[in-house]
Amino acid sequence: MAALWRRGPLGPRGLVAEVRAAHLWGEATVKTLLGRLMRKGAIRSERTDEGLIYRPLLTRADYLDDELQQLLDRLFEGSPERLAEHLSTVRGVRLAEPPDDQPRVTQP
Protein backbone atom coordinates (compact mmCIF):
# COMPACT_ATOMS: atom_id res chain seq x y z
CA MET A 1 0.00 0.00 0.00
CA ALA A 2 2.81 2.39 0.87
CA ALA A 3 4.24 2.10 -2.63
CA LEU A 4 0.88 2.94 -4.21
CA TRP A 5 0.25 5.83 -1.83
CA ARG A 6 3.75 7.17 -2.47
CA ARG A 7 3.90 6.68 -6.24
CA GLY A 8 0.29 6.44 -7.36
CA PRO A 9 -1.00 3.80 -9.79
CA LEU A 10 1.74 1.38 -10.90
CA GLY A 11 2.06 -1.52 -13.29
CA PRO A 12 3.09 -4.93 -11.96
CA ARG A 13 6.80 -4.51 -12.70
CA GLY A 14 6.99 -1.04 -11.20
CA LEU A 15 5.05 -2.09 -8.13
CA VAL A 16 7.15 -5.20 -7.55
CA ALA A 17 10.35 -3.13 -7.96
CA GLU A 18 9.08 -0.45 -5.58
CA VAL A 19 8.12 -2.97 -2.90
CA ARG A 20 11.33 -4.97 -3.29
CA ALA A 21 13.37 -1.78 -2.86
CA ALA A 22 11.89 -1.40 0.63
CA HIS A 23 11.60 -5.09 1.63
CA LEU A 24 13.62 -8.21 0.97
CA TRP A 25 10.62 -9.97 -0.55
CA GLY A 26 10.56 -12.15 -3.62
CA GLU A 27 8.32 -11.42 -6.57
CA ALA A 28 5.96 -14.26 -5.63
CA THR A 29 5.52 -12.81 -2.13
CA VAL A 30 4.66 -9.38 -3.55
CA LYS A 31 2.14 -10.91 -5.95
CA THR A 32 0.56 -12.92 -3.12
CA LEU A 33 0.22 -9.72 -1.10
CA LEU A 34 -1.37 -7.95 -4.09
CA GLY A 35 -3.94 -10.74 -4.37
CA ARG A 36 -4.80 -10.44 -0.69
CA LEU A 37 -5.12 -6.66 -0.90
CA MET A 38 -7.42 -7.02 -3.92
CA ARG A 39 -9.63 -9.55 -2.10
CA LYS A 40 -9.87 -7.18 0.87
CA GLY A 41 -10.89 -4.32 -1.41
CA ALA A 42 -7.85 -2.19 -0.57
CA ILE A 43 -6.56 -2.05 -4.15
CA ARG A 44 -7.84 -2.84 -7.63
CA SER A 45 -6.26 -3.71 -10.90
CA GLU A 46 -7.42 -2.34 -14.21
CA ARG A 47 -6.44 -2.72 -17.82
CA THR A 48 -5.30 0.37 -19.65
CA ASP A 49 -3.81 0.94 -23.08
CA GLU A 50 -0.39 0.66 -21.42
CA GLY A 51 -1.29 -2.61 -19.67
CA LEU A 52 -2.35 -3.64 -16.19
CA ILE A 53 -2.09 -1.11 -13.36
CA TYR A 54 -2.81 -1.30 -9.65
CA ARG A 55 -4.43 1.56 -7.82
CA PRO A 56 -5.25 2.04 -4.12
CA LEU A 57 -8.92 2.17 -3.15
CA LEU A 58 -8.14 3.12 0.42
CA THR A 59 -6.41 6.39 1.28
CA ARG A 60 -3.55 6.42 3.75
CA ALA A 61 -5.61 8.68 6.03
CA ASP A 62 -8.55 6.24 6.02
CA TYR A 63 -6.18 3.34 6.70
CA LEU A 64 -4.60 5.18 9.64
CA ASP A 65 -8.04 6.07 11.04
CA ASP A 66 -9.17 2.44 10.83
CA GLU A 67 -5.97 1.10 12.41
CA LEU A 68 -6.04 3.68 15.19
CA GLN A 69 -9.67 2.89 15.99
CA GLN A 70 -8.83 -0.83 16.15
CA LEU A 71 -5.94 -0.06 18.51
CA LEU A 72 -8.17 2.11 20.69
CA ASP A 73 -10.88 -0.54 20.78
CA ARG A 74 -8.50 -3.41 21.50
CA LEU A 75 -6.22 -1.79 24.08
CA PHE A 76 -7.94 1.30 25.45
CA GLU A 77 -11.66 0.44 25.50
CA GLY A 78 -12.21 2.79 22.56
CA SER A 79 -11.01 5.80 24.54
CA PRO A 80 -8.56 8.29 22.98
CA GLU A 81 -8.21 9.82 26.45
CA ARG A 82 -6.90 6.51 27.83
CA LEU A 83 -4.38 6.32 25.00
CA ALA A 84 -3.25 9.89 25.77
CA GLU A 85 -2.97 9.03 29.46
CA HIS A 86 -0.91 5.94 28.63
CA LEU A 87 1.44 7.91 26.37
CA SER A 88 1.84 10.55 29.05
CA THR A 89 2.52 8.06 31.83
CA VAL A 90 4.69 5.54 30.00
CA ARG A 91 6.42 7.66 27.35
CA GLY A 92 6.36 11.10 28.92
CA VAL A 93 4.45 12.46 25.94
CA ARG A 94 2.55 15.65 26.70
CA LEU A 95 -0.29 16.50 24.37
CA ALA A 96 -0.70 20.20 23.71
CA GLU A 97 -3.97 21.76 24.73
CA PRO A 98 -5.70 23.63 21.89
CA PRO A 99 -5.81 27.42 22.27
CA ASP A 100 -8.87 28.73 24.09
CA ASP A 101 -10.39 30.02 20.85
CA GLN A 102 -10.13 26.59 19.14
CA PRO A 103 -12.76 23.87 19.55
CA ARG A 104 -11.74 20.82 21.53
CA VAL A 105 -12.05 17.41 19.94
CA THR A 106 -14.65 15.30 21.67
CA GLN A 107 -15.71 11.70 21.29
CA PRO A 108 -18.99 11.42 19.28
C-alpha positions in Angstrom: 0.0 0.0 0.0 2.8 2.4 0.9 4.2 2.1 -2.6 0.9 2.9 -4.2 0.3 5.8 -1.8 3.7 7.2 -2.5 3.9 6.7 -6.2 0.3 6.4 -7.4 -1.0 3.8 -9.8 1.7 1.4 -10.9 2.1 -1.5 -13.3 3.1 -4.9 -12.0 6.8 -4.5 -12.7 7.0 -1.0 -11.2 5.0 -2.1 -8.1 7.2 -5.2 -7.5 10.3 -3.1 -8.0 9.1 -0.4 -5.6 8.1 -3.0 -2.9 11.3 -5.0 -3.3 13.4 -1.8 -2.9 11.9 -1.4 0.6 11.6 -5.1 1.6 13.6 -8.2 1.0 10.6 -10.0 -0.5 10.6 -12.1 -3.6 8.3 -11.4 -6.6 6.0 -14.3 -5.6 5.5 -12.8 -2.1 4.7 -9.4 -3.5 2.1 -10.9 -6.0 0.6 -12.9 -3.1 0.2 -9.7 -1.1 -1.4 -8.0 -4.1 -3.9 -10.7 -4.4 -4.8 -10.4 -0.7 -5.1 -6.7 -0.9 -7.4 -7.0 -3.9 -9.6 -9.6 -2.1 -9.9 -7.2 0.9 -10.9 -4.3 -1.4 -7.9 -2.2 -0.6 -6.6 -2.1 -4.2 -7.8 -2.8 -7.6 -6.3 -3.7 -10.9 -7.4 -2.3 -14.2 -6.4 -2.7 -17.8 -5.3 0.4 -19.7 -3.8 0.9 -23.1 -0.4 0.7 -21.4 -1.3 -2.6 -19.7 -2.4 -3.6 -16.2 -2.1 -1.1 -13.4 -2.8 -1.3 -9.7 -4.4 1.6 -7.8 -5.2 2.0 -4.1 -8.9 2.2 -3.2 -8.1 3.1 0.4 -6.4 6.4 1.3 -3.6 6.4 3.7 -5.6 8.7 6.0 -8.5 6.2 6.0 -6.2 3.3 6.7 -4.6 5.2 9.6 -8.0 6.1 11.0 -9.2 2.4 10.8 -6.0 1.1 12.4 -6.0 3.7 15.2 -9.7 2.9 16.0 -8.8 -0.8 16.2 -5.9 -0.1 18.5 -8.2 2.1 20.7 -10.9 -0.5 20.8 -8.5 -3.4 21.5 -6.2 -1.8 24.1 -7.9 1.3 25.5 -11.7 0.4 25.5 -12.2 2.8 22.6 -11.0 5.8 24.5 -8.6 8.3 23.0 -8.2 9.8 26.5 -6.9 6.5 27.8 -4.4 6.3 25.0 -3.3 9.9 25.8 -3.0 9.0 29.5 -0.9 5.9 28.6 1.4 7.9 26.4 1.8 10.6 29.0 2.5 8.1 31.8 4.7 5.5 30.0 6.4 7.7 27.4 6.4 11.1 28.9 4.4 12.5 25.9 2.6 15.6 26.7 -0.3 16.5 24.4 -0.7 20.2 23.7 -4.0 21.8 24.7 -5.7 23.6 21.9 -5.8 27.4 22.3 -8.9 28.7 24.1 -10.4 30.0 20.8 -10.1 26.6 19.1 -12.8 23.9 19.5 -11.7 20.8 21.5 -12.1 17.4 19.9 -14.7 15.3 21.7 -15.7 11.7 21.3 -19.0 11.4 19.3 
